[in-house]
Amino acid sequence: AATELHELDDRIAKSLWVMARHLGRALKTHCKAVKINTAAIGNLIPQLHCHIVARHTNDEAWPHPVWGRGALHPLTNVTKAARLLTIQSWLGKM
């Protein structure tokens, strides 16, 4: 498993950025976000993964990074399921 972006072959790297752009665009519209933060950070989880976060000026961490700031607000199972279906639908339209 890759741990760094530069370890990906060109085809997979391009696919990752196409997906990140597609999901970021959909998330910005769906959530009415003022900013989309896209990051490939992973000091605790070594596998390469990409975060795409919708940001709003009234979120607890604004304008700082979301990690390690503000109180955690767990989602209900219903909300999690609805968000997952929405994201899956966006991926299906790529």
C-alpha positions in Angstrom: 0.0 0.0 0.0 1.2 3.5 -0.9 2.1 5.8 2.0 3.0 8.9 -0.1 1.6 10.6 -3.2 4.9 10.3 -5.1 4.7 6.5 -4.7 1.5 6.3 -6.9 1.9 5.5 -10.6 0.7 8.3 -12.9 -2.6 6.6 -13.8 -3.6 6.2 -10.2 -2.4 9.6 -9.1 -4.4 11.2 -11.9 -7.5 9.2 -10.9 -7.1 10.3 -7.2 -7.0 14.0 -8.2 -9.9 13.7 -10.6 -11.9 12.1 -7.8 -10.8 14.7 -5.2 -11.8 17.6 -7.6 -15.1 15.9 -8.4 -16.0 15.3 -4.8 -14.8 18.7 -3.7 -17.0 20.4 -6.3 -20.0 18.4 -5.3 -19.4 18.9 -1.6 -18.9 22.6 -1.9 -22.3 22.9 -3.7 -24.2 20.4 -1.5 -22.9 21.9 1.8 -22.8 25.5 0.6 -19.3 25.6 1.9 -17.1 28.7 1.6 -14.0 26.6 1.2 -13.0 23.0 0.5 -9.8 21.8 2.2 -8.2 18.9 0.4 -5.2 17.3 2.1 -3.2 14.1 2.0 -2.0 13.9 5.5 -1.4 10.8 7.5 1.1 10.7 10.3 -1.0 8.4 12.5 -2.5 6.3 9.7 0.4 5.4 7.4 -1.7 4.4 4.3 -2.1 7.2 1.8 -5.6 8.7 2.1 -7.1 12.0 1.1 -9.3 14.3 3.2 -11.9 16.5 1.5 -13.5 18.8 4.1 -16.3 21.3 3.5 -15.6 24.4 5.6 -17.8 27.2 6.8 -16.9 30.5 8.5 -19.0 29.5 11.5 -17.4 26.1 12.2 -15.6 25.8 15.5 -12.1 25.6 14.0 -12.4 28.3 11.3 -10.1 29.5 9.9 -7.7 26.9 11.3 -7.4 23.2 10.3 -10.2 21.1 11.6 -8.0 18.5 13.2 -7.4 18.9 17.0 -9.7 21.9 17.4 -13.2 22.3 18.7 -15.5 19.7 20.3 -16.3 16.5 18.5 -20.0 16.1 17.4 -20.6 12.5 16.5 -23.1 12.0 13.7 -26.2 10.0 14.2 -26.4 6.7 12.3 -29.2 8.1 10.1 -27.0 11.2 9.2 -24.0 9.0 8.5 -26.0 6.7 6.2 -27.5 9.6 4.3 -24.1 11.2 3.8 -22.6 8.0 2.6 -25.4 7.5 0.1 -24.9 11.1 -1.2 -21.1 10.6 -1.6 -21.6 7.3 -3.3 -24.0 8.9 -5.7 -21.4 11.5 -6.6 -18.8 8.9 -7.2 -21.2 7.0 -9.5 -21.5 10.2 -11.6 -17.8 10.5 -12.3 
